[in-house]
Amino acid sequence: MLRGKHKPNFTHNQDTGDGVIVLNVEELFLSGNKAAQKNYYRHSGRVGHLKEIPYAVMKERKPEYILEHAVKGMLPKTKLGRAQIKKMHIFRGSEHDMQAQQPIRINI
């Protein structure tokens, strides 16, 4: 939806995608044993300062980051991809402040 691949006029070098609003991100679910095995890494740039955060801790602290990190990895690593990720808005609960954009509900 972000890239516009669902539209007949999709081209890979233009931003033809739609804005996306994701609700209830705290109900995110991973299948299999991924929840126990997945880790998120951060490095400060200094020797020995690699931080490893397990999935369960990240889901408790920042569930929005989990989804944004996954989707960002699927988009192109160009100016176009950075513009497309800005059109995704993630909210924890079912409440959002995007009523002015008249969103359409799509169940996936």
C-alpha positions as a printed Julia matrix, in Angstrom:
108×3 Matrix{Float64}:
   0.0     0.0     0.0
   2.86    2.4     0.81
   4.62    1.81   -2.51
   1.46    1.75   -4.64
   1.87   -1.77   -6.04
  -1.88   -2.3    -5.77
  -2.52    0.39   -8.41
  -2.42   -0.18  -12.18
  -0.23    2.91  -12.72
   2.59    1.67  -10.44
   6.11    2.59  -11.48
   9.15    1.79   -9.39
  10.65    5.29   -9.67
   7.6     7.32   -8.56
   5.72    7.59   -5.29
   2.2     6.45   -6.23
   1.39    4.85   -2.87
  -1.2     5.73   -0.29
  -0.88    6.76    3.32
  -1.34    3.96    5.85
  -2.66    4.18    9.41
  -1.94    1.14   11.62
  -3.99    0.72   14.79
  -3.63   -1.64   17.77
   0.04   -2.3    17.14
   0.42   -3.74   20.65
  -1.52   -6.82   19.42
   1.29   -7.69   17.01
   1.88  -11.44   16.78
   4.86  -13.47   15.58
   4.39  -17.06   14.52
   6.52  -19.99   15.55
   9.46  -19.54   17.89
  10.44  -16.11   16.52
   9.29  -14.25   19.64
  11.86  -16.11   21.75
  14.68  -15.85   19.18
  14.35  -12.33   17.75
  16.65   -9.58   19.04
  17.07   -5.92   18.11
  20.57   -4.47   18.01
  21.86   -0.93   18.59
  25.46    0.22   18.44
  26.77    3.52   19.74
  29.9     3.42   17.61
  32.22    2.81   20.54
  34.07   -0.45   21.06
  32.04   -2.94   23.08
  28.84   -0.85   23.15
  26.55   -3.19   21.2
  23.12   -3.25   22.87
  20.93   -6.31   22.4
  17.22   -5.98   23.2
  14.98   -9.09   23.11
  11.66   -9.0    21.24
   9.57   -9.33   24.43
  11.2    -6.25   26.0
  10.89   -4.23   22.78
   7.21   -5.17   22.42
   6.56   -3.96   25.95
   8.49   -0.68   25.52
   8.02    0.34   21.87
   5.69   -1.86   19.8
   5.56    0.89   17.14
   9.29    0.46   16.5
   8.88   -3.26   15.75
   6.46   -2.67   12.89
   8.26    0.41   11.58
  11.6    -1.42   11.58
  10.1    -4.37    9.66
   8.39   -2.23    7.03
  11.4     0.04    6.62
  13.51   -3.0     5.74
  11.1    -3.87    2.92
  11.2    -0.44    1.27
  13.92    0.78   -1.1
  16.95    2.37    0.55
  16.64    5.63   -1.41
  15.02    9.06   -1.11
  11.84    7.46   -2.41
  11.8     4.87    0.38
  12.34    7.55    3.02
   9.41    9.54    1.62
   7.2     6.44    1.6
   7.9     5.48    5.22
   6.8     8.95    6.32
   3.31    8.16    5.02
   2.88    5.36    7.56
   1.36    6.34   10.92
   1.34    3.82   13.78
  -0.84    4.02   16.9
  -0.97    1.79   19.98
  -4.72    1.81   20.64
  -7.78    2.07   18.44
  -7.81    5.87   18.82
  -6.03    8.06   16.26
  -5.94   11.71   15.25
  -6.24   11.16   11.48
 -10.03   11.65   11.08
  -9.47   14.66    8.81
  -7.88   12.38    6.21
 -11.09   10.26    6.05
  -9.38    6.86    6.33
 -10.88    3.71    4.81
 -10.72    0.51    6.86
  -8.88   -2.39    5.19
  -8.6    -5.71    7.03
  -5.53   -7.73    6.11
